[in-house]
Amino acid sequence: MGLREGAVEGLGLDRSIWSGRRVLLTGHTGFKGGWLALWLATLGAEVTGFSRSPSTAPSLFELGRVGDDVRTVEGDVRDFESVRRAVDAASPDVVLHLAAQPLVRLSYEEPVATYDINVMGTANVLEAARLAASPLQSVVVVTSDKCYLNPERDKPFVEGDPLGGHDPYSSSKAGAELVSAAYRDSYEMPIATGRAGNVIGGGDFSPDRLVPDAMRAVAAGEPLRVRNPDAIRPWQHVLCSLHGYLLLAQRAERGPWNFGPDVDEARPVRWVAERLGVEWKSDPGDHPHEAHFLKLDSTKAHTQLGWSPRWDLERGLDATAEWYAAHREGRDVRQVLLGQIEAYGGS
Ligand SMILES: NC(=O)c1ccc[n+]([C@@H]2O[C@H](COP(=O)([O-])OP(=O)(O)OC[C@H]3O[C@@H](n4cnc5c(N)ncnc54)[C@H](O)[C@@H]3O)[C@@H](O)[C@H]2O)c1
């Protein structure tokens, strides 16, 4: 399932490093993890996925036949012994930790479970990595742009800004950052954290996210109900942030890294809905607080990692629309996904 010559080298990814490399990927039954699992497989990595079973139906895991290329271990990151067994069995060179409770609104309803999964789950993964029989070459923990203390000012966040988070999800990601920093510094482990913003792409079926909500509204023939049409988010295609995580792992980087779109590409929710061609209406109801202004400064990733988003928002939205159209038409979306990974490397 390799990619054509040149499709990854232009991204700074080295097939000879990834080929045969043992990777433990948590969260591979989810949206970002499904894309990353298949990208790793195209690079020749031997991937073991550790996750709970897919939480949506349909799911990218099923539709993309992710299980064909990844050895799946079903388990819960809250259960240290099962994480440890998975690490022992996979004997990984690299750990990519994406498993999480990733939804802000659900975190208001289930704050303790959110902290348990996102903070203690991260501690369990890092502890199992610390105790691994052979030392790991790299660990990448995926957190979020929401990990920052957000005074809603008109200034993009840099990695040195204070951590915070108003809601349980955001503060749990700040907690995951603190746990990662402590393991990195106390045990000299090669741990990097990736802080990306909202991503879009085919295969996301989660509740309470703009693109899946828009696709469900289209299927139901109803207008999309938008909570905060003027909220500005640093949208980018899922492949942009995954590219960043892969570079961090390949280069065994340490510390926090922002991966956002170019600063003038942050757009209001209404703009994205209109660009997707979806009819929408405002749903002002009584909604929990959500931060209105989130912009990331990714200068560190640009200058030190050679990373930049290869697709702008328009290109990312086109790819997303293409994927969901293929799904509606009953086409093989795994092939669409693999084609988009290849196109991303070639663009
Ligand atoms: N999607 C975004 O816009 C976005 C933005 C910033 C950061 N992130 C982060 O990226 C990561 C992946 O997000 P996603 O959008 O793919 O979410 P998702 O809900 O699609 O996938 C979450 C994955 O975590 C697994 N998981 C959840 N709880 C678990 C548990 N207790 N034990 C084991 N596995 C568990 C699920 O089974 C699934 O595989 C998360 O860490 C999320 O916080 C996502």
Ligand as a Chemical Component Dictionary entry (heavy atoms), coordinates in Angstrom:
data_LIG
# 
_chem_comp.id                   LIG 
_chem_comp.type                 NON-POLYMER 
_chem_comp.pdbx_formal_charge   0 
_chem_comp.three_letter_code    LIG 
# 
loop_
_chem_comp_atom.comp_id 
_chem_comp_atom.atom_id 
_chem_comp_atom.alt_atom_id 
_chem_comp_atom.type_symbol 
_chem_comp_atom.charge 
_chem_comp_atom.model_Cartn_x 
_chem_comp_atom.model_Cartn_y 
_chem_comp_atom.model_Cartn_z 
_chem_comp_atom.pdbx_ordinal 
LIG N1  N1  N 0  -10.905 16.724 15.921 1  
LIG C1  C1  C 0  -10.416 17.908 16.262 2  
LIG O1  O1  O 0  -10.818 18.954 15.715 3  
LIG C2  C2  C 0  -9.328  18.011 17.302 4  
LIG C3  C3  C 0  -8.722  19.259 17.532 5  
LIG C4  C4  C 0  -7.692  19.356 18.474 6  
LIG C5  C5  C 0  -7.280  18.219 19.157 7  
LIG N2  N2  N 1  -7.894  17.013 18.928 8  
LIG C6  C6  C 0  -7.402  15.857 19.673 9  
LIG O2  O2  O 0  -7.067  14.830 18.738 10 
LIG C7  C7  C 0  -7.286  13.549 19.332 11 
LIG C8  C8  C 0  -8.188  12.705 18.452 12 
LIG O3  O3  O 0  -9.436  13.368 18.315 13 
LIG P1  P1  P 0  -10.560 12.871 17.306 14 
LIG O4  O4  O 0  -11.183 14.072 16.750 15 
LIG O5  O5  O -1 -9.989  11.862 16.370 16 
LIG O6  O6  O 0  -11.594 12.174 18.321 17 
LIG P2  P2  P 0  -12.464 10.843 18.142 18 
LIG O7  O7  O 0  -13.548 10.924 19.155 19 
LIG O8  O8  O 0  -12.851 10.640 16.731 20 
LIG O9  O9  O 0  -11.463 9.685  18.545 21 
LIG C9  C9  C 0  -11.102 9.455  19.907 22 
LIG C10 C10 C 0  -10.379 8.145  20.009 23 
LIG O10 O10 O 0  -10.035 7.929  21.376 24 
LIG C11 C11 C 0  -10.529 6.654  21.784 25 
LIG N3  N3  N 0  -10.877 6.711  23.189 26 
LIG C12 C12 C 0  -11.752 7.540  23.811 27 
LIG N4  N4  N 0  -11.793 7.255  25.115 28 
LIG C13 C13 C 0  -10.930 6.233  25.323 29 
LIG C14 C14 C 0  -10.531 5.489  26.467 30 
LIG N5  N5  N 0  -11.031 5.764  27.680 31 
LIG N6  N6  N 0  -9.609  4.525  26.299 32 
LIG C15 C15 C 0  -9.110  4.209  25.079 33 
LIG N7  N7  N 0  -9.454  4.871  23.970 34 
LIG C16 C16 C 0  -10.353 5.877  24.095 35 
LIG C17 C17 C 0  -11.752 6.394  20.913 36 
LIG O11 O11 O 0  -12.059 4.999  20.901 37 
LIG C18 C18 C 0  -11.231 6.929  19.589 38 
LIG O12 O12 O 0  -10.398 5.960  19.001 39 
LIG C19 C19 C 0  -7.856  13.824 20.726 40 
LIG O13 O13 O 0  -6.793  13.795 21.650 41 
LIG C20 C20 C 0  -8.419  15.223 20.599 42 
LIG O14 O14 O 0  -8.514  15.871 21.838 43 
LIG C21 C21 C 0  -8.902  16.891 18.013 44 
# 
loop_
_chem_comp_bond.comp_id 
_chem_comp_bond.atom_id_1 
_chem_comp_bond.atom_id_2 
_chem_comp_bond.value_order 
_chem_comp_bond.pdbx_ordinal 
LIG N1  C1  SING 1  
LIG C1  O1  DOUB 2  
LIG C1  C2  SING 3  
LIG C2  C3  SING 4  
LIG C2  C21 DOUB 5  
LIG C3  C4  DOUB 6  
LIG C4  C5  SING 7  
LIG C5  N2  DOUB 8  
LIG N2  C6  SING 9  
LIG N2  C21 SING 10 
LIG C6  O2  SING 11 
LIG C6  C20 SING 12 
LIG O2  C7  SING 13 
LIG C7  C8  SING 14 
LIG C7  C19 SING 15 
LIG C8  O3  SING 16 
LIG O3  P1  SING 17 
LIG P1  O4  DOUB 18 
LIG P1  O5  SING 19 
LIG P1  O6  SING 20 
LIG O6  P2  SING 21 
LIG P2  O7  DOUB 22 
LIG P2  O8  SING 23 
LIG P2  O9  SING 24 
LIG O9  C9  SING 25 
LIG C9  C10 SING 26 
LIG C10 O10 SING 27 
LIG C10 C18 SING 28 
LIG O10 C11 SING 29 
LIG C11 N3  SING 30 
LIG C11 C17 SING 31 
LIG N3  C12 SING 32 
LIG N3  C16 SING 33 
LIG C12 N4  DOUB 34 
LIG N4  C13 SING 35 
LIG C13 C14 SING 36 
LIG C13 C16 DOUB 37 
LIG C14 N5  SING 38 
LIG C14 N6  DOUB 39 
LIG N6  C15 SING 40 
LIG C15 N7  DOUB 41 
LIG N7  C16 SING 42 
LIG C17 O11 SING 43 
LIG C17 C18 SING 44 
LIG C18 O12 SING 45 
LIG C19 O13 SING 46 
LIG C19 C20 SING 47 
LIG C20 O14 SING 48 
# 
